Amino acid sequence: MCLVAPFSFFPAPSHDFPPPQPKASLHQIIQHKNNSNMVVVAEATSKLEAAFATLQNASDCHSLLKKYLTQEVFDQLKEKQTKMGATLMDVIQSGVANLDSGVGVYAPDAESYTVFAPLFDPIIEDYHKGFKPTDKQPPKDFGDLSAFVDVDPDQKYVISTRVRCGRSLEGYPFNPCLKKEQYEEMESRVKDQLETMTGELKGTYYPLTGMTKETQQKLIDDHFLFKEGDRFLQAGHACEFWPTGRGIYHNDDKTFLVWVNEEDHLRIISMQKGGNLKEVFGRLVDGVNIIEEKVKFSRDDRLGFLTFCPTNLGTTIRASVHIKLPKLGADRKKLEEVAAQYNLQVRGTAGEHSDSPDGVYDISNKRRLGLSEYEAVKEMQDGILELIKAEASSK
């Protein structure tokens, strides 16, 4: 958790009513507080040193955290702290607890990307394939929506299409440093704006706190309900005060969703059956713009929109389809090679590393950082069109 020094100078009341003690001088109070702070700092330093040792001794750990948290970087960052109180321990705690992590770091607040840049920058460059510290995310640009199409008008291959993005609210830390009152405040601000939506986006907000079993089951049946975080998020303190401040909004047609205070402050999702990417992306853009009218998002000139996990930086866009590719998918390795030519990522429909025994795959854009929102979604569209051509011509 973010470093806060406890202070309790005066003893608890006693029922024996001892004689009154002389009042502590201001100097004594300050000295006691300083001593308390020193104890807290010493404990935090000890935990951090132990965490670093755990990483160094884990021969089977291959995370980007271990790769780039060298002794030199550790010594450079171990005493650093952001204005909101985030420390290096907050950044690395999930990757230390889960040595099988692929990345292993989370940002406790927006400033962490700057304060802990000697660790974040090489991880970002490695994960986002060459996005250097001197590179810069382009300005937000959803582009000309008329460039998007229904990628499968004959409905032979694409089962469903989904586009989502993440957003963080400016002025608030990310999960590990958030207080209960801040979760509630953010939820209230977002809920008020969501309830102004009209037309296709008009819907209902469902807070997780106090949710009835009937509502819960309804959201589970619709596959809308998100659960408390996995072990990686839990170890990163992303689930504090659960379910306070969390909730789900969806429109009446169940094609537009907003998750409030799950992994990121907001996850905004547009989806529908079939392959009409133009409709899906257009709906997402409309929703994002309406929310942004009253809720300012955290954005960095170099890294774009800021998120809890550095893998989602930049556009934060993930555009995907569930698509039937039984012929191409007969050789999963070959499918992934073809998809990689178009910067696409292949997953099973149950998530990363899952199989697809029925020949249905979740395929999405791989690049999020270093290109515009328009380019990220257009890259996915162009790649899917090529995969459909390849599937249709396969024997």
N, C-alpha and C positions, 0 to 999 in steps of 0.2 A: 504494500500500500504506500501511498505518498507519505513522505516523512513529516510527521508532526510530533513535536516533543510534548509529552504530558507534563503537567505541573500541578502538584497538590502539596502546598506548603504546610497548611494548618492541619493538625491532627483531627481525627473523627471525634465527635462528642462522646464523653464518658459519663456513665451514670453514677460514678463515684465522686463526681464534683471535686476534682483536685483543686488546690489553691491556684488562683490565676497566675499565668506565666507572664513574664515581662514581654512587652510587644517587641516583635522583631524589627530591627532597623531596616531602612530601605536598602542599605548595603547588603545586609544579611539575606533579604529577599532576592535581590539580584544575584547574589553569589549562589544561593540555593538553586535558582532557576538555571544559571549557567552550568552548575554541576549536573542538574537533571538533563540538560541538553547534551552535555558531554557523554553521559551514560547512553542516551539514545543514539547518538552519533557513533559511539564505539560499538554498540550492538549491531547497528546497521552495517557498519564497515566490516565487522566480523562475518555477518551473513553474506555480504557481497563477496568477500574473499573466499568463503567456502563455496559459493556458487561458481565462481571462476575456476576453482580447483576441480569441482565436479565436472565441468566442461572439459578441462584440460586432460583429465584422467579417463574420459569416456572414449575409448578407442573405436567404439561402434557408432559414435555420433557423427553424422555427416551434414549437419545443418549449416546454413549460411552464417548463423550466429557463431558457431565454433570456428568456421573458416576465417571470419574477419575480426573476431574479438581476440586479437593478439595481446601479448603482455604489454606491448607499447601502447596500444589503444586503450586497454583496461586501465593502465596507470594514468593515462591522459583524461579519462572520463569518470573514474571512480568517485571523485569528490564533486562532480558537477551536479547542478540541480536547476530545474526551470523555475520561473516565477511562481508557478502554481504548485511547486513542491515535488515534481516528478524527479526520480533518481534513476541511475543506471539499473538498479535492481528492478524497478518497475518495468523497464524496457525488456530485460532478459529473463524475468522469472518464469515465464511459460516455457521458453526453450530449455531452461535448466531442469524444470520439473518433467518435461517431455523430451527426452534425448533423441526420440525418433522424429522430431519436428523437421520439416523441410526448410523452413525459414528460421523460426525461433524467436522473433522479436515482435513487439507491438509498441505503438507510440502512445504513451499515457496522456499526452496533450499535443497541441499543434506545435508548440515551441520545441518539443523534443526532437523534431526533425532537424532543427538548427543546432541546439545544444549538444546533441549526441550524433552530429553529422559524421564524425570520423568512423562511426560504426554503421549508421544508416546508409550513407552514400555508397560505399562499396557493395552493400547488400542490394540496394536499389539498382545499381549498375549491373550486377550479376543477374538478378531476377528479371529485370526488364530489358535484358539483352543489349547492353551498351549505352544505356541512358547515363551519360557522364555528369559529374558535378557542374560542368560548364554548360550542359544542355538545358533547354527551357521548354516547359509545356506550352503549346500554343494557347491563345485565348479561347474561351468557350465558343464553340461554333457547332450548332446542330445542323447547319447547312440547309440545302434545298430539299425539302421532303419529297418533291416530285421525282427525285432520282431513285426512290425506293419503290419496290414492286411486290407483287405476290410471287414468291419464288417457286411456288408449286400450284399453279391455277387448276391443274387437273386432279389435284389431291391424291396423287399416287405415292408420294414419298414422305412429305412433311406432316407430322401428326399435330404439332403445336409449335408456336413461336413465342419467345419471351425476351424482353429487354429490361434490364434493371440497372440502377445506379445507386451509389451510396452518397450520403451527405452528412457533414458535421456542422452543428450550429456554431457560429462565431461567438467567441467569448466564454465558451464552456470547455472544460477539459474533456478528455475521453474517459472511458469507463473506470480505470483504476483510481482516478483522482476525483470522481464525481461524488458529491454528497447526496443524501436522500432528497433534500429539498430541491436540488438542482434537477434531479430526474423528474420530479413532480412539476417543476416550473417549465422545463422543456416540453413535457407531455402536454401541459395546458396550452402553451403557445402554439404548438403544432396542431392540436385538436381544434382550437378556435379557427385556425385558417382552413383546415380540411373541411370543416362544417360550412364554409362559404361556397364550396364547390357546387356547380350546377350542371345541368345537361348530362352528358354521358359519364362524367366523373362524380356525380352526386351519389353519396352513399352514407355509410354508418361507421362510427368509431366504436371499437370494443376494447375497453381497458382490461388488462389481464387481472388487475386487482379486483376482487369481488365478482369475478366472472361466474355466471351460473353454469351448472353442469350441462344444461341444454345448449347454451351458447357455445361452450367449449366443444361439445360433441359435433355441433354444426360446423365449426371452423376446422375441426380435425377431418371431418368427412370431405370438406372442400379442399383439404391439403393446404390450408392457409395458416394454421396455428404454428408458430415457431416455439421451440422448446428452450428451456434453460440451456446455456451453452455447453459445448462438448468439453472434453478434458483440457484442450488447449486454451480455450477461452476461460474456463474455470481457473486454471493456473495463472492466467493473465489478469485475474481479478476483474473480468468483464461482466460478472453476474452479481455484483454487489446489490443488496437491498431488493433482490428479486421477490415478487414481480412488480414492485413499486415503479411507477413511471413508464411501464411498458404497455403496449397496446397495438391493435391492428385496425386499419381502416380499409374497407373495400367498397367499391361502387356497386350499384344494384345489379349490374350485369356480370359482376365478379371477373372483370378484365383489368381492373386497376387496383393495386394494393399499396399500402404504406405500412411498413413495420417501424414502430417507434421504440428506440432504445434497445434494439437487439444487439448485434455486434457493433454497428455504427449508430449514431444518433437517429439516422433515417436510412431505410432501404426503400426505394421507390421502384415499383414493379408494374410493368404492363405486359399482358399476355392474352392469348386467345388460341382457339383451335385453328389448325390450318397454317398456311404459309404467308399470310398477308403481312409482311414486314412493314410496309408503308403505314398501315393502320396501327400496328403495335407501337412502332417508334413514335409516330405522331401523337399518340395518346400519352406516352411517357413525357414527351416534350411539353405538352399542354399542362400536365400535372406538375412537373418540376417548376415551370414558370409561374403557376398560380401560387404554389407554396412560397416561392422566392419573393413574391410581392411583399410579404410581411415578415419572413424569416430569413435573416442573412446567413449565408453559408460560409464556412471557413475555406478560404482558397489561398494558395501560395503562388507567387509569380513564377517560380521555377518548377514546383511539383504539381501544380494544378489543385484540384479539390483534395483536401486532406482527409484521410481515413485512419481508423485504428490500426489496420494491418497495411504495411507498405506495399503489399501485392496489389492493392486496389487503387493506388494513387493515380492522379492524372484525370482522365475522363471518368474513372470509376465504372465505366460502362461494361456490362457483360451482355452481349446479344447472342441468343442461342436458339436452336431448334431441336426438337426430338424428331429424328428422321430415320426412316426405314432404308437401310443399305445392306440387304442380305448378301448381295454378290461381292461388293467391295469389302464388306465386313467379314467375309469368309477367311480373309487373311488380315487380322487386326493390325499387324505390323505394317503391311502394305497400305492399309487405309490411313494409318497415322502418318506415313511418309507422304502420301498424296495430300492430306489435309495440311501438313506442315508447309507445303509449297505455297499455300494461300494464308499462312499465319493463323490456322485454325487449330483448336484444341479438341481432342476426342475423349469423351468420357462415356461410361455406361450410364444409363438413366438413373441408377441408384447413387450416382456421385463418382468422384474421382477414384480411379483404380478398380471400379466395379466392372463386372462382365456384362455382356449383352447377348445372352443366349438366343433371344428372339430377333436379333439383327437390328434392333432399334438403338440408336446412339444419341447422346447429348453432345452437339457440336457447337462451339462458340468461338468468338474472336479471341485470339491469344494476347494481342497487344492492347494495353490501356493507357500507357504513358508515352508521351512524345509525339502524339498525333491528336487530331481533333475528334470530337464526338462523332461528327459526320464521317470522318475517315474510318473510325473504328467499326461503325455499323456497316458502312459501305464495303469494307474489307470482308466482313462476315458474309454479306449478301453475295458478293462476287464469288467467294469461295464455295458457298453452298450451291450456287447455280452450276459451277464447274463439277462439283461432286455429283449432282443429279445427272448431268450429262454423262459422266463417267459410269455411273450406275446403270443408266439406260442403255449404254453401248456395250456393257460387259456381257459376256456369254456364260 
